[in-house]
């Protein structure tokens, strides 16, 4: 499995609730309709309560950690190629302008290592 992780920040004029609602009702369905090789698409929205902040007390510079999982390297290559098609890239970018601070976006491809936890 290949996992892409995106660190995303909302536009400053949106509340957390507006950001989540737009992402869930508009952007996520758009992405799934345009990029069919995705096998899991998870959005992890930050909560202020219980979060650890930097020593100066500033809040996180991201609002959501998005995980996109693809079956294998071939699916990842198709994902990248489809994402780069001009019409697809334009539709994604136009939608992101509605709710994301696109200049703050960071995306990574990661190797996943998991530890099995035995019941106590």
HURA-V121817 format. One record per backbone hydrogen bond with DSSP energy under -1.0 kcal/mol. CO is the residue of the C=O (numbers start at 0). NH is the residue of the N-H. E is the energy in kcal/mol with one decimal. If there is no record, write none. Layout:
<<CO/NH/E> <CO/NH/E>>
This chain:
<<1/69/-2.9> <2/109/-2.6> <3/67/-2.8> <4/107/-2.9> <5/65/-2.9> <6/105/-1.8> <7/62/-3.4> <7/63/-1.7> <8/100/-3.0> <10/13/-1.8> <14/18/-2.5> <15/19/-2.6> <16/20/-2.5> <17/21/-2.5> <18/22/-2.6> <19/23/-2.9> <20/24/-2.5> <21/25/-2.3> <21/26/-1.6> <22/27/-3.1> <25/29/-1.7> <26/30/-2.8> <27/31/-2.4> <28/32/-1.8> <29/33/-1.8> <30/34/-2.5> <34/37/-1.3> <39/68/-3.0> <41/66/-3.2> <43/64/-2.2> <47/50/-1.8> <53/56/-2.7> <62/45/-2.4> <63/7/-2.4> <64/43/-2.3> <65/5/-2.7> <66/41/-2.6> <67/3/-3.0> <68/38/-3.0> <68/39/-1.2> <69/1/-2.7> <71/75/-2.1> <72/76/-2.5> <73/77/-2.2> <74/78/-2.4> <75/79/-2.6> <76/80/-2.5> <77/81/-3.0> <78/82/-2.5> <79/83/-1.4> <81/84/-1.1> <84/88/-3.2> <85/89/-2.2> <86/90/-1.8> <87/91/-2.4> <88/92/-2.6> <89/93/-2.5> <90/94/-1.9> <91/95/-2.6> <92/96/-1.7> <94/97/-1.5> <95/98/-1.5> <95/99/-3.1> <98/10/-1.9> <99/101/-1.3> <100/103/-2.1> <101/104/-1.1> <105/6/-3.2> <107/4/-2.9>>
